[in-house]
Amino acid sequence: MTASPTTIPGLSSELVLPSHDDPVVAGVATAVGGPPGRHSRVGRKGFWTPVRWIVLLTLVASLFGWWQKSPCRVHPWADEYQYTRGCYTDVFALYFSERLSDGKTPYAEHPVEYPVVIGGVMQVAAKAVTVFEPSQRPRHFYDVTWAILTAFAVVVAVTTARLAGRRRPWDAAIFAAAPLLVLHGSTNWDLVAMGLTGLGLLQWARRRPLAAGVLLGLATATKLYPVLFLVPLLALCVRAGKLRAYAVTAAAVVLTPVLLSAPVFLSSPYFADIGGIQTVVAASPLDRLGAEGLSALSPKVMTAGPDGLPVVGVNAAYRFFALNTTRPADWDSMWRVVEKRLGRPLDQGLAPGEAPHRLNTLVLLSFALALAAIVVLILRAPRRPRLAQVLFLTVLAFLVTNKVWSPQFSLWLLPLAALARPRWRVLLAWQAAEAMVLLTRFYFFVRGADPAGQKGIADGFFIAAVAVRDLVLLGIAALVVREIWRPELDVVRRDGVDDPMGGVLDEAPDRRRLTPEVEHHQLAEVGAADPQSVHRAVGG
């Protein structure tokens, strides 16, 4: 067999080298002495396997991230220092605002604005730093959290390498060496959700639907976005006739966060913001169940505050959902751009705590339309799309249409982008746009904090950066859609692979309109006319 110029000969898995396969990496390799030669030992048996190199890259990126955030770790946040130095992190800020600095237990003694897994991670880190002097605990809380997030970053990197298939583990370097990982790896707890998501997708790839569902359910109890995977996965399974595996996974995805969150909900009291302080206004559902019956299970209660006036108490475990219902358009969202163009909010005259119903309706409708378009694409594409492609499109649709796009949310796209379209140039261009969004965001905040309005930059620069970022990502989405519609352009399928992370979908025949002749023609276009020549993509 004659080796392809993009592979290493002599390997049963024929590893694809980015320095041979991607123009950007090839250019960098040429600048530092040239790409590995035909007889190089990169990827052969030995200690420095591709996955171990990727782990090393991830650790280096995480260390750079710690260094980039380190000024905020030791310097007082005065005069908008956290913005002018670009080192802001929610980890440090929420140590105080979630009252962890006062020894409060999440949910039981203070309502945390995140799902329960993140609350648990916060509590573990807060307990770990109690061995230090109180004045040293905030910086060490960041350090402990950074170490936890680094471990999950390694999980993301390794699972991405495994999901890329035996031939393309180096695609995970797109995540491991990403500037976005340096900037946002320790901005918030998103890497915990991403690590659990990667483990869940790996179990799906290994045809273990129950384990996949449990892990994706844990990820959903960390950040909600993994539950969105159920929609495109359903469309793929309908097309392939794999509904039994889907049903097992979907049931586990839904039940796992419910079973995990229910004890926290039942044992958590109800809080209301009174004078800027979260104050307990009602006992937990368990404490009230005997007297009030099933009405005690409501996530909100109307009760009297300390001054006798009526207040709405929210169960501590429900605070995440309550906040996301009442939040206005966030700074980085498409809806903020729309409101800027209109010169007014979409919802006007709202009372404190009132939900922006018009905005919420537009968000739901636009995302539903985007999801419907993705489902139609899955069902009508000439060849069934790869799972990574449609998951990338789904998460991107959620971010673009959502009213909140915190900067670190863009991390969710990184491993999916590496698996959907492993091309460095366009993904680096996107990350450059993300860096510009972050920079302009910070200096816009500096302007907002200056009473004279002289420091920082006007919001027009920030809005423009957000628009450019969104357009770049929509351009990447268009490229992914093109490769779905023309699978011969898909570099992952170029040498006969079907769907490396597809699990029961991988190499499964379609159960809809494709004729044998069309299927044979499409397989031939991507080099897989002989099904026996297709390598199994993900090992057990």
VEXROKE-412729 format. One record per residue: residue in one letter; x negated, y negated, z negated of N, C-alpha, C in turn. Coordinates in steps of 0.2 Angstrom, whole numbers, plus 5000, padded with zeros to 4 digits. Layout:
% residues N
AXYZXYZXYZ;...
***
This chain:
% residues 540
M499650065000500050005000499649945000;T499749895004499349835005499649784999;A499149754995499449714990499649644992;S500149624990500349554991499849504988;P499749444992499349394989499549364982;T500149384980500349354974500349404968;T500049464970500049514964499349534963;I499249574958498649604956498649674958;P498249704963498249774965498049814959;G498249884960498049934955498449934949;L499049894949499449894943500149924945;S500449964941501049994943501549944943;S501449884939501949834938501749774943;E501149774946500949724951501149654948;L500749634943500849564940500849514945;V501249464944501249404948500849354945;L500349324948499949274945500149204947;P500349164942500549094944500049054948;S499349074947498849034951498849054958;H499249114960499249134967499949114969;D500449114965501149104967501449034966;D501148994962501448924962500948874964;P501148824968500748774971500348734965;V500748714960500548674955499948714951;V500148774949499648814945499048824949;A499148834956498548854960498148794961;G498448734961498048674961497648664955;V497948674949497548664943496948714943;A497148784945496648834945496048814949;T496148784955495648764960495248714957;A495548664953495148614950494648634945;V494848694942494348714936493948774938;G493948784945493448844947493748894952;G494448884953494748934957495148984954;P495649014957496149064954495749124953;P496049174949495749244948495649274954;G495149314955495049354962495449414962;R495349444967495649514969495549564964;H494849564961494649614956494649594949;S494949534948494949504941495349554936;R495149554930495449594925496049564921;V496249504924496849474921497449514921;G497749534915498349574915498249644915;R497549664915497449744915497449754907;K497349824906497349844899496749814895;G496949784889496449754885496849714880;F496449674876496749644870497149584873;W496849544878497149484881497649494886;T498249524884498749534889499149474891;P499549474896499849404897500249384891;V500649434888501049414882500649384877;R500049404875499649374870499349314872;W499149304878499049234881499549184880;I500149204881500749164880500849144873;V500749194869500849184861500349124859;L499749134862499249084860499349014863;L499649014869499848944872500448914867;T500848964865501448934861501148904854;L500648944851500348924845500048854846;V499648844851499348784853499848724854;A500348744857500848684858501148664852;S501248714848501548704841501148664837;L500448674837499948634833499948564836;F499948554842500048494845500648454843;G501148494842501848464840501748444833;W501448484828501348464821500848394821;W500348394825499948334825500348274828;Q500748284833501148224835501548204830;K501848244826502348224821501948204814;S501348214813501048204807501048134804;P500948084808501048014805501648004801;C502248034803502848024800502848074793;R502348114793502348164787502048124781;V501648084782501248054777501347974776;H501647944781501647864781502347854780;P502547794775503147774774503547754781;W504147764781504547754787504847674786;A504347634786504547564785504447524792;D504847474793504747434800504747484806;E505247524805505347574811504747614813;Y504347624808503747664810503847724814;Q504347764812504547834815504647824822;Y504847764824505047754831504447724835;T504147674832503547644836502947694836;R502947744832502447794833502647864836;G503347864838503647914841503647984838;C503547984831503548044827504148064823;Y504748034825505348044821505448124821;T505748144816505948214815506548224811;D507048254813507648264808507448304802;V506948344802506748394797506548344791;F506148294792505948254786506548214784;A506948184789507548134787508048174783;L508248234785508748274782508548304776;Y507948314774507748334768508048284762;F508048224764508348174759509148164760;S509348154766510048144768510548204766;E510248264766510648324764510548344757;R510148294753510048304746509648364744;L509248394749508848444747508248414742;S508148354743507648324738507848314731;D508548324730508848324723508948394721;G508748444725508848514722509548534724;K509948504728510648524729510648584734;T511048634733511148694737511648674742;P511448694749511848674754512548714754;Y513048674755513748694755514048704748;A513648734743513948734737513948674733;E513448634734513348564731513348504735;H513248514742513248464746513448494753;P513848454757514048484764513548464769;V513248524772512748514777513048514784;E512748464788513148454795512948504800;Y512748564798512548614803512848684801;P512848734806513148794804512748834799;V512948884797512748914790512048944791;V511848964797511148994797510648944796;I510748884799510248824798510248804790;G510848804787510848784780510448834776;G510448904778510048944775509348934775;V509148924782508448904783508248844779;M508648794779508448734775508348754768;Q508848794765508748814758508148854756;V507948894761507348934760506748884760;A506648844764506148794764506148754758;A506748724756506748684750506548724744;K506748784743506548824737505748834738;A505448844743504748864744504348804742;V504548744742504148684741504248664734;T504648694730504748674723504048684719;V503648724721502948734718502548674718;F502648624722502248564723502548514718;E502148464717502348404714502948364718;P503448334714504048304718503748264723;S503248224722503048174727502748204733;Q502548274733502248304738502748344742;R503348354739503848404742504048384749;P504248324751504448304757503948324763;R503348314762502848334768502848404768;H502848444762502748514763503348544765;F503948514764504548544767504548544774;Y504248484777504148484784503648544786;D503148544783502648594784502948674784;V503248684779503548754779504048764785;T504448714786504948714791504648724798;W504048684799503648694805503448764806;A503148794801502948864801503448914803;I504048904800504648944802504848934809;L504848874812505048854818504448884823;T503848874821503348904825503448984826;A503649014821503749084822504349104827;F504849064826505349074831505149044838;A504749004839504448984845504149044848;V503749074844503349134847503849184849;V504449194845504949244847505249224854;V505349154855505649134861505149154867;A504549134866504049154871503949224873;V503949264868503849334869504449364873;T505049344870505649374873505749344880;T505549284882505549254888505149294893;A504549314890504049354894504349424896;R504649454891504949524892505549514897;L505949464896506549454901506349444908;A505749414909505549394915505349454919;G505349514916505149574920504449594919;R504249654921503549684921503149644925;R503349614931502949584936502849514934;R503249484931503249404930503149384923;P502749414918502749394911502449324911;W502049304916501749234916502249174917;D502849194919503349144919503549114913;A503449154907503549124900503049064899;A502549064902502049004901502348934902;I502948934906503248874908503548854901;F503748894897504048874890503448864885;A502948914885502448914880501948844881;A501848824887501448764888501848704890;A502448704888502948644890502748584885;P502748524889502648464885503348454880;L503848474883504448474879504448514872;L504048564872503948604866503548564861;V503048534864502648484859503048434856;L503448404860503848344858504448364853;H504748414854505348434851505348494847;G504848534847504848594843505048594836;S504848534833504948534826505448464825;T505748444830506248384829506848414825;N507048474826507648494822507548574822;W508048614820508048684819508248724826;D508248694831508548724837508148784839;L507448794838507048854839507348914836;V507648904830507948964827508448994831;A508948954833509448974838509149004844;M508648974847508348994853508049064852;G507749074847507349144845507949194845;L508449184841508949234840509349244847;T509349194851509649204858509249244862;G508549234862508149274866508149344864;L508149354857508249424855508849464857;G509449424857510049444860510049464867;L509749414871509749434878509249494880;L508749494876508349554877508649624875;Q509049624870509449684869509949694875;W510249644877510749654883510349684889;A509749654890509349684896509149754895;R509049774888508949844887509549884886;R510149864888510749894888510949924881;R510949874877511149884870511649824868;P512249834871512749784870512949764863;L512949814859513149794852512649754849;A512049774849511449734846511449664849;A511549664856511549594859512049554856;G512649574855513249534853513049514846;V512849554842512649534835512149484834;L511649484838511049434838511349374842;L511749374847511949314850512449284845;G512849324841513249294836512949264831;L512349284829511949254824511649184827;A511449184833511249124836511849074836;T512449094838513049054838513149024831;A513049064825513049034819512448984817;T512048974822511448924821511648864825;K511748874831511948824836512448854840;L512948814842513548844845513448864852;Y512948844856512948854863512848924865;P512548974862512549044864513249074866;V513749044862514449074863514649064870;L514449004873514648994880514449044885;F513949084883513649134888514249184890;L514749194885515249244887515649224893;V515749164895516149154901515749174907;P515149154909514849184915514649254915;L514549284909514449354908515049394910;L515649364908516249394910516349404917;A516149344921516249344928515749394931;L515149394929514649444931514949514930;C515149534924515449604923516049614927;V516449574928517049584932516849604939;R516349564942516149584948515749644949;A515449664943515049734943515449784941;G516049774938516449824935516149854928;K515849814924515549834918515849794912;L516549804912516949764907516849804900;R516749864900516649904893516049874889;A515549864893514949834889515049764887;Y515349734892515549664890515949654884;A516449694883516949694878516649704871;V516149754871515749764865515349704863;T515049674868514549614866515049554864;A515549544868515949484866516249494859;A516549554858516849564851516249544846;A515649574847515149554842514949484841;V514949454847514749384847515249344843;V515849354844516449314840516449334833;L516449404831516549424824515949404820;T515349414823514749404818514749334815;P514749274819514749214815515349204810;V515949234812516549234808516349264801;L516149324802515949364796515449334791;L514949304795514349274791514649204788;S515049164791515249104789515849104784;A516249164784516849164780516649164772;P516149204770516049194763515749124760;V515449094765515249024763515848974763;F516248984768516848944768517248954762;L517349014760517849034754517549014748;S516849004747516548984741516348914740;S516448874746516248804746516848754744;P516648704740517148654738517248604744;Y517748564743517948514748517648444746;F517348414751516948344750517348294754;A517248234751517448174755516948114753;D516848074758516348024758516647964754;I516447954748516747904744516147854742;G516147794744515647744743514947764746;G514947804751514347824755514047884751;I514447914747514147974743514648034744;Q514448094746514848154747515048174740;T515648174739515948184732516448244732;V516348294728516848344727517548324726;V518048334730518748314728519248374728;A519048434729519448494728519048554728;A519248604724518848664723518848704729;S518548764729518448804735519048844736;P519148874742519748904743519848964739;L519349004737519449054732519649034725;D519448974723519748954717520448934717;R520648914723521348884724521848934727;L521548994729522049044732522549064728;G522449084722523049104717523549054717;A523448994716523948944715524248914721;E523848914727524148884733524248934738;G524048994738524249044743523749034749;L524049054755523649044761523448974763;S523848924760523748854762523048834759;A522748874754522148854752521548864757;L521748904762521248914767521148864773;S521548814772521448754777520748724776;P520448704782519748674782519748604779;K520348574779520448504776521048504771;V520948464766521448454761521548374760;M522148354758522348284757522448284749;T522048244746522048244738521948174736;A521948164730521848094727521048094725;G520748034727520048024725520047994718;P519347974716519247954709519647894708;D519847854713520247784711520947794712;G521147864713521847874714522147874721;L521747844725521947834732521847904736;P522347914741522247974745521647984749;V521348034749520748054753520748114756;V520448124762520448194765519748224764;G519848284760519248324759519148374764;V518548384766518348434771517848494768;N518048554769517648604767516948604769;A516448614764515748604766515548644772;A515848704773515648744779515948724785;Y516448684785516848654790516548584793;R516048554789515848494791515548484798;F515248534800514948534807515448524812;F516048554811516548554816516948484815;A517048464809517348394808516948344811;L516348344810515848294813515848284820;N515848344823515848344831516548324834;T517048334830517748314832517748234832;T517448204827517548134826516948094829;R516448124831515848084834516048044840;P515747984841515847954847515347974852;A515347944858514847964863514147944861;D513747994861513047994858512647954863;W512047924860511647884864511447914871;D511247974871510948014877511448044881;S512048034880512548074884512748034890;M513048074895513348044901513847994900;W514248004894514847964893514647894890;R514047894887513747834885513547784891;V513347824896513247784903513847754905;V514347794905515047774908515347714904;E515247724897515447664893515047604894;K514447614895514047554897514247524903;R514447564908514647534915515347504914;L515747534909516447504908516447434904;G515847434900515847374895516247384889;R516447444888516847454882516947534880;P517047554874517147624873517747654876;L517747714877518347744880518947744876;D518747754869519347744864519147684860;Q519647634860519547574856520047574850;G519847534845520247524839520347584835;L519847624834519847684830519747674823;A520147704819520047694811519447734809;P519147724804518547764801518747834801;G518347884804518547954803519047974808;E519347934813519747954818519447984824;A519648034827519348064832519548024839;P519048014843519047984849519448034854;H520148034854520448084858520348084865;R520348024868520248014875519548044877;L519048024874518348054875518348124874;N518648154869518648224868519048264874;T519548234876519948264881519548264888;L519248204889518748204895518248254895;V517948264889517348304888517648384890;L518148394887518448464888518648484895;L518948434898519148444905518548444910;S518048404909517548404913517148464912;F517048494906516648554905517048614908;A517748614907518148664910518048674917;L518048614920517948614928517348634930;A516748614926516148644928516048714927;L516348744921516348814920516748854926;A517348824928517748854933517348864940;A516948804941516548804947515948864947;I515648874941515148924940515448994941;V516049004938516449064939516549084946;V516849034950516949034957516249054961;L515749024959515149034962514849104961;I514949134955514749204953515149254957;L515849234958516249284961516249284969;R516049224972516049214979515349214982;A514749214978514149214981514049284985;P513649274990513549334994513149394991;R512749384986512549434981512649414974;R512749454970512849444963512249404960;P512449344957511849304954511549334948;R510849314947510549344941510849314935;L510849344929511049314923510749254921;A510049254922509749194920509949124924;Q510149134930510349084934510949054932;V511449094930512149064928512149044921;L511649074917511649044910511348974910;F510848964914510548904915511048854917;L511448864922511948824925512448804919;T512648854915513148844910512948804905;V512348814902512048764897511948694900;L511748694906511648624909512348594909;A512848624912513548594912513748574905;F513648614900513848594893513448524891;L512848524892512448464890512648404894;V512748414901512948354905513648324903;T514048374902514748344901514948334893;N514448354889514648344882514548274879;K514848254874514748184872514148174867;V513848234865513248234861512648264865;W512148234866511548264869510948244865;S510848274859510248254856509648274859;P509048234859508448244863508248324863;Q508248354857507948414856508448474859;F509048454861509548504864509248524871;S508848484874508548494881508048564880;L507848574874507448634873507848694875;W508448694874508848754876508748774883;L508648724887508648744894507948774896;L507448764892506748784894506648854896;P506848904891506748974893507148994899;L507748964899508248984904508048954911;A507748894911507448874917506848914920;A506448934915505848974917506049044920;L506649064918506949134920507349124927;A507649064927508149054933507749034939;R507248984938506848964944506148944942;P505748994941505048984939504648954943;R504748884944504348844948504148784944;W503448774943503148724939503348654940;R503248634947503248564949503948524947;V504448554948505148524947505248524939;L505048574936505148574929504748534925;L504148514927503648464924503948394926;A504248384932504548324933505148304928;W505548364927506148354922505848334915;Q505348364913505048354907504748284906;A504448264912504248194912504848144911;A505348154914505948114913506248124906;E506148184903506348184896505948144891;A505248144892504848104888505048024889;M505248004895505447934896506047924892;V506547974892507147964888506947954881;L506547994878506347984871505947924870;L505547904874505147834873505647784873;T506047774878506547724878507047724873;R507247784871507747784865507447754859;F506847774857506447754851506447674851;Y506247644857506147574857506747534858;F507347574860507947544860508147534852;F508047584849508247584841507847534838;V507147524840506747464837507147404838;R507347394844507747324846508347324841;G508747374840509347374836509247354829;A508647374827508447364820508147294818;D508047264824507647194823508247144823;P508347104817508847054817508747004822;A508146984824508146934830508146964837;G508247034837508347064844507747044848;Q507147044846506547024850506047084851;K506047134846505647194847505947244851;G505547294853505847344857506047334864;I506547364867506747354874507547354874;A507847324879508547324880508847394881;D509447404880509747464881509847484889;G509747434893509747454900509247504902;F508647494899508047534901508247604899;F508447614893508647674890509147714894;I509747674896510247704900509947724907;A509547684910509247704916508847774915;A508447784910508047844909508547904908;V509047894904509547944904509847964910;A510047914914510347934921509847974925;V509147944925508647984929508548054927;R508548064920508448134918509048174920;D509648154919510248194922510248204929;L510048154933509948174940509448224942;V508848224939508348274940508648344938;L508948344932509248414931509748434935;L510148384938510648404943510348434949;G509748394951509448424957509148494956;I508948504950508648574948509248624949;A509848604946510448644947510648654954;A510548604958510748614965510248664969;L509548664966509148714969509248784967;V509548794961509748854958510348884962;V510848844963511448854967511248884974;R510748844977510548864984510248934984;E509848944979509549014979510049064977;I510549054973511149094972511449114979;W511549064983511949064989511449094995;R510849084994510349114999509849154995;P509949214992509549254988508849264991;E508749264997508049275000507649214998;L507849164996507449104993507249114986;D507549164982507349174975506749204974;V506249174971505549204971505649264966;V506049274962506149334957506349394961;R506749384966507049434970506649454976;R506149414977505749414983505449484985;D505249524980504949584981505349644978;G506049634978506449694977506749694971;V506649654966506949654959507649634960;D508149664956508849634956508949584951;D508949604945509149564939508749584933;P508149554932507749584926508049584920;M508449534918508749534912509549554912;G509749584917510449594918510749654914;G510249704912510549754908510949804912;V511549814910512049854914512149824921;L512049764922512149734928511549744933;D510949754931510449764935510549824940;E510449814946510549864952511249894952;A511749864948512349894948512749874955;P513049914958513449894964514049854963;D514249804967514749764967515449804967;R515949784964516649814964517149764967;R516849724972517249674975517149674983;R517249624986517349624994516649644998;L516049644995515449654999515549725002;T515449725009515449795012514749825012;P514649885013513949915013513549885018;E513749865023513349835028513049765026;V513449725022513249665020512749675014;E512949725010512449735004511749755007;H511749805012511149825015510749765018;H511149725021510749665024510449615019;Q510849605014510549565009509949595005;L510049655004509449685000508849685005;A508949695011508349695016508049625016;E508449575016508249505016507749495010;V507849525004507349514999506949564997;G506849615002506349665002506549724998;A507149744998507349794994507849844997;A507749855004508149895008508149975005;D507649995002507650054999507750044991;P508350064988508450054981507950094977;Q507650144979507150184975506550144974;S506450094978505750054978505850004972;V506449994970506549934965506249964958;H505849924955505549934949506049924943;R506049964938506449944932506149884929;A506549834928506249764926506049764919;V506549784914506349774907506349844904;G505849854900505749924897506149934891;G506249994889506650004883506349984877;
***
